[in-house]
């Protein structure tokens, strides 16, 4: 029987707790800040890594490679 009275007490106390809760004053708290900070740190690290990788890429195309490709294709077709 103790579990029945505990269940009854919980069902009667939950509505009182909901009435005391002011929805305009609810904040995410410490856990929300920690999750946001970890996500911000992850984005910062990804951007830093992307910047490092983008500096390694050579965007300038050498002209001899562009001219050599059609000549090689013509030699193969003969």
C-alpha positions as MATLAB code, in Angstrom:
seq = 'XXXXXXXXXXXXXXXXXXXXXXXXXXXXXXXXXXXXXXXXXXXXXXXXXXXXXXXXXXXXXXXXXXXXXXXXXXXXXX';
ca = [
       0.000    0.000    0.000;
       2.852    2.502    0.470;
       3.404    2.662   -3.276;
      -0.265    3.523   -3.833;
      -0.127    6.452   -1.410;
       3.112    7.692   -2.984;
       1.533    7.537   -6.421;
      -1.523    9.399   -5.151;
       0.661   12.069   -3.532;
       2.631   12.570   -6.756;
      -0.487   12.935   -8.869;
      -1.806   15.579   -6.488;
       1.492   17.500   -6.172;
       2.392   17.703   -9.861;
      -0.395   20.188  -10.737;
       0.712   22.435   -7.852;
       4.291   22.423   -9.143;
       3.068   23.298  -12.637;
       1.085   26.281  -11.331;
       4.113   27.677   -9.492;
       6.286   27.515  -12.616;
       6.441   30.897  -14.347;
       7.009   30.206  -18.037;
       8.493   33.687  -18.561;
      11.282   33.041  -16.049;
      12.448   29.620  -17.232;
      16.101   29.634  -18.308;
      18.229   26.914  -19.894;
      20.533   26.877  -16.869;
      24.072   25.618  -16.606;
      23.512   22.542  -18.755;
      22.194   24.695  -21.612;
      25.231   26.966  -21.362;
      27.623   24.011  -21.362;
      25.956   22.467  -24.438;
      26.038   25.815  -26.255;
      29.690   26.387  -25.314;
      30.707   22.906  -26.526;
      28.887   23.443  -29.824;
      30.523   26.854  -30.285;
      33.946   25.357  -29.557;
      33.316   22.555  -32.066;
      32.306   25.042  -34.782;
      35.387   27.161  -34.059;
      37.651   24.104  -34.316;
      35.986   23.010  -37.585;
      36.437   26.482  -39.083;
      40.085   26.532  -38.020;
      40.655   23.102  -39.580;
      38.866   24.113  -42.789;
      40.969   27.270  -43.025;
      44.156   25.210  -42.606;
      43.059   22.778  -45.334;
      42.005   25.556  -47.711;
      45.465   27.138  -47.450;
      46.999   23.840  -48.649;
      44.887   23.796  -51.837;
      46.521   25.246  -54.949;
      43.784   26.945  -56.953;
      46.099   28.179  -59.727;
      45.905   25.901  -62.749;
      49.141   25.372  -64.617;
      48.808   26.007  -68.377;
      50.998   23.051  -69.453;
      48.590   20.532  -67.870;
      45.615   22.021  -69.745;
      47.486   21.894  -73.073;
      48.960   18.429  -72.514;
      45.590   16.729  -71.970;
      44.186   17.219  -75.535;
      47.522   16.265  -77.112;
      47.629   13.022  -75.122;
      44.067   12.143  -76.157;
      44.915   12.719  -79.820;
      47.964   10.439  -79.604;
      45.917    7.617  -78.115;
      43.248    7.718  -80.851;
      45.700    7.128  -83.699;
];
